[in-house]
Amino acid sequence: MTDGAWLFARYAYAPNKLGFCGPPESATLAAAGAEAGHEQAVRAAARRFSGAWHYLVVLAELAGIDDPLDRRVVESYWLGGGLNDVVDGEEFGRRLLDRIGPQAGHYWSHLTPDLLPEAAADHGFHVFGVYPWTRLLGRGPLDPPMTVLDGCRIRPAVVCAREGDRITVSARRLTWEGAALALGEPATGEVPVAVDGLSFVPDAAPGEVVALHWDWLCGRLTPDQAADLDKNTLRRIDITNERLAREH
C-alpha cells in the first residue's frame, strides 16, 4: 500500500469509528492503519468521505499531482504546511466550492464566498471554518463546541510516561478566553495506547512526539511535522478570532 493511503487510514480512523465522518468502513481503516495493507479498500473508503476526499482531490489538482492519496497531499491535508505553502488558499477555496457546490447542503452551509479569505487545503480550515462549531462560541454552553473543536483538530503531544497500555502525554489544549480562542499552556493527560486491542503506535515511548485525533494515537511526528502543525493551528486560531470579532 502507498504511504499516502496508509497515512489517510491512520488519521481518518478515529472520527470514522466515532461516526462523525465517512462511510461505515472503520474496520478497513483500522486494518490498513495497523498493517499497511488493503490498498484498494482504503481508496474506495476515502472516496466516500464527504469532506476530506474533496480537499485531497482539489489540493492534488492545484499541486499538479495525479494521485489524491499521494503522501504529500495527505500529509499536507492532515498536518498543514507542505503543499499548503505553495498553493493559494483562496484559489483552493474557489475550486472546492465549485466542486461541492452542486451537492452542498447543511454540511457545507458555511462554505460560501465570504469564507474564501480563510480557506486553506487542510483539516484545520474544515474544523474551524467549515464546521459550525466556532459560530456557537459565546452564544451558550461551551460544551460541546469546545469538545468538538479540540478533539477534531489534530494535536501534537509529547509522551511523558507509559504504564501498561496507557500513556501520559503533554499537549496544549484549546481554550476560550471569553471572546477569543487560544492554546493553553502544556498540560498532561492520559490516553490509551490501544483500544480493543488496536493501536497504530503500540510501542509509544516517553520522549516521542505523537499526533492525536480524538485522543487516538495516529502516529509519530517529526520535529518539522510538529512545528508545521503548531504553526498551522495558531494561524487558524488567529483567522478564526478575526471572524468571530466581526460577527460579534
C-alpha positions in Angstrom: 0.0 0.0 0.0 1.2 3.5 -0.8 2.3 5.6 2.2 -0.4 8.1 1.5 -3.3 5.6 1.7 -1.8 4.2 4.9 -1.5 7.7 6.3 -5.0 8.5 5.4 -6.3 5.4 7.1 -4.5 6.3 10.3 -5.8 9.9 10.6 -9.3 9.2 9.4 -9.9 6.2 11.6 -10.9 7.8 14.9 -13.6 10.2 13.6 -14.9 7.5 11.3 -15.1 5.0 14.1 -17.0 7.6 16.2 -19.4 8.1 13.3 -18.5 11.7 12.6 -17.5 11.4 9.0 -17.0 8.9 6.2 -18.7 5.6 5.4 -19.0 2.7 7.8 -15.6 1.5 6.9 -13.7 1.7 10.3 -12.7 -1.9 10.2 -11.0 -1.4 6.8 -9.2 1.8 8.1 -8.2 0.0 11.3 -6.6 -2.9 9.4 -4.9 -0.7 6.9 -3.5 1.7 9.5 -2.1 -1.1 11.6 -0.9 -3.4 8.8 -0.2 -1.1 5.9 -2.3 -3.2 3.5 -5.8 -3.2 1.9 -4.9 -0.5 -0.7 -8.0 -0.7 -2.9 -10.4 -0.9 0.1 -8.8 2.2 1.6 -9.1 4.0 -1.7 -12.7 3.1 -2.0 -13.4 4.2 1.5 -11.6 7.5 1.1 -13.7 8.5 -1.9 -16.8 8.2 0.3 -15.6 10.8 2.8 -17.8 13.8 2.0 -15.2 16.3 3.4 -11.7 15.0 3.3 -11.8 13.5 -0.2 -12.8 16.7 -1.9 -9.9 18.5 -0.1 -7.5 15.9 -1.3 -8.7 16.0 -4.9 -8.5 19.8 -5.2 -5.2 20.0 -3.4 -3.7 17.4 -5.7 -5.0 19.2 -8.8 -3.5 22.5 -7.7 -0.2 20.9 -6.9 0.0 19.0 -10.2 -0.1 15.6 -8.5 -2.1 12.8 -10.1 -3.0 10.8 -7.0 -5.2 12.5 -4.3 -3.7 9.9 -1.9 -0.1 10.8 -2.7 1.6 11.1 0.7 2.5 14.7 0.1 -1.2 15.5 -0.4 -2.5 13.5 2.6 0.2 14.8 5.0 -0.4 18.4 3.9 -4.2 18.0 4.5 -4.0 16.5 8.0 -1.0 18.4 9.3 -0.9 21.7 7.4 2.2 23.1 5.8 3.7 21.1 3.0 1.8 21.8 -0.2 -0.3 24.4 1.5 2.8 26.7 1.4 2.8 26.7 -2.4 -1.0 26.6 -3.1 -3.1 29.8 -3.0 -5.7 29.4 -0.3 -8.4 31.4 -1.9 -7.9 29.6 -5.2 -8.2 26.4 -3.4 -11.4 27.6 -1.7 -13.0 28.6 -5.0 -12.2 25.3 -6.6 -13.5 23.5 -3.6 -16.7 25.5 -3.7 -17.1 24.8 -7.4 -16.6 21.1 -6.8 -19.0 20.7 -3.9 -21.5 23.4 -5.0 -23.9 21.0 -6.8 -24.2 18.8 -3.8 -23.7 21.3 -1.0 -26.2 21.0 1.8 -26.2 21.6 5.5 -22.8 20.0 5.9 -21.2 22.7 3.7 -23.6 25.6 4.6 -20.8 27.8 5.9 -18.5 27.4 2.9 -19.6 30.4 1.0 -17.6 33.1 -1.0 -17.4 35.1 2.3 -15.3 32.3 3.8 -12.8 32.2 1.0 -10.2 34.6 2.6 -9.9 31.9 5.4 -9.6 29.0 3.0 -6.7 26.5 3.1 -6.3 23.0 1.9 -6.0 21.5 5.4 -8.1 19.8 8.1 -7.8 22.9 10.3 -9.8 25.0 7.9 -12.5 22.4 7.8 -12.7 22.1 11.6 -12.6 25.9 12.4 -14.1 27.3 9.3 -16.5 24.9 7.5 -17.9 23.2 10.6 -20.4 25.3 12.5 -18.8 24.9 16.0 -16.8 28.2 16.2 -20.0 30.1 15.5 -21.6 28.7 18.7 -18.9 30.0 21.0 -20.0 32.8 23.2 -23.7 32.1 22.5 -24.3 29.3 25.0 -22.6 26.5 26.8 -19.0 25.9 25.8 -19.7 22.1 25.6 -20.0 20.6 23.0 -18.4 23.3 20.8 -15.0 23.3 22.6 -15.0 19.5 23.0 -15.6 19.0 19.3 -13.1 21.7 18.2 -10.3 20.4 20.4 -11.0 16.7 19.7 -11.4 17.1 16.0 -8.3 19.1 15.4 -5.0 17.2 15.0 -2.9 17.8 18.2 0.8 17.2 18.7 1.6 15.7 22.1 4.8 14.7 23.9 4.8 11.3 25.6 5.8 11.8 29.2 5.4 8.4 30.7 3.9 5.0 30.0 2.3 2.4 32.3 0.9 -0.7 30.6 -1.5 0.2 27.8 -1.8 3.9 28.8 0.5 6.8 28.3 0.7 10.2 29.8 1.1 13.0 27.3 1.7 16.7 27.5 -0.2 18.9 25.0 -1.7 22.3 24.6 -5.5 22.3 24.8 -7.8 24.7 23.1 -9.2 27.4 25.4 -11.9 30.1 25.1 -10.9 33.4 26.7 -14.4 34.8 26.7 -14.1 36.4 23.3 -11.3 34.5 21.5 -9.8 31.1 21.1 -6.3 30.3 22.2 -3.9 27.5 23.0 -3.3 27.0 26.7 -0.1 26.1 28.4 1.0 22.4 28.1 -0.9 20.2 30.4 -0.7 16.4 31.0 -3.4 13.8 30.5 -3.8 10.1 29.8 -4.6 8.5 26.5 -4.8 4.8 25.7 -2.1 3.2 23.6 -4.7 0.6 22.3 -8.5 0.4 22.2 -10.0 -3.1 21.8 -6.5 -4.4 21.0 -5.9 -2.0 18.2 -3.1 0.5 18.2 -1.2 2.5 15.5 1.7 3.2 17.8 1.9 0.1 20.1 5.4 0.9 21.2 4.9 4.6 22.0 7.6 5.6 24.4 8.5 8.6 26.6 10.1 11.4 24.8 8.4 10.8 21.5 6.1 13.3 19.8 2.8 11.8 18.6 -0.3 13.1 16.8 -3.7 12.8 18.4 -7.1 12.9 16.7 -10.0 12.5 19.1 -7.3 11.3 21.6 -6.4 8.5 19.3 -2.7 7.9 18.5 -2.4 8.4 14.8 1.4 8.1 14.6 4.7 9.7 15.4 5.6 13.2 14.3 9.0 14.5 13.2 10.1 17.9 14.6 9.2 19.5 11.3 5.7 18.0 11.2 5.1 19.0 14.8 6.2 22.5 14.0 4.0 22.7 10.9 1.1 21.5 12.9 1.6 24.1 15.7 2.2 26.9 13.2 -0.9 26.0 11.2 -3.1 25.7 14.3 -2.0 29.1 15.7 -2.6 30.7 12.3 -6.0 29.1 12.1 -6.9 30.3 15.6 -5.9 33.9 14.7 -8.0 33.8 11.5 -11.0 32.4 13.3 -10.8 35.0 16.1 -10.8 37.8 13.5 -14.0 36.4 12.0 -15.6 35.9 15.5 -14.8 39.5 16.4 -16.5 40.8 13.2 -19.6 38.6 13.8 -20.0 39.6 17.4 
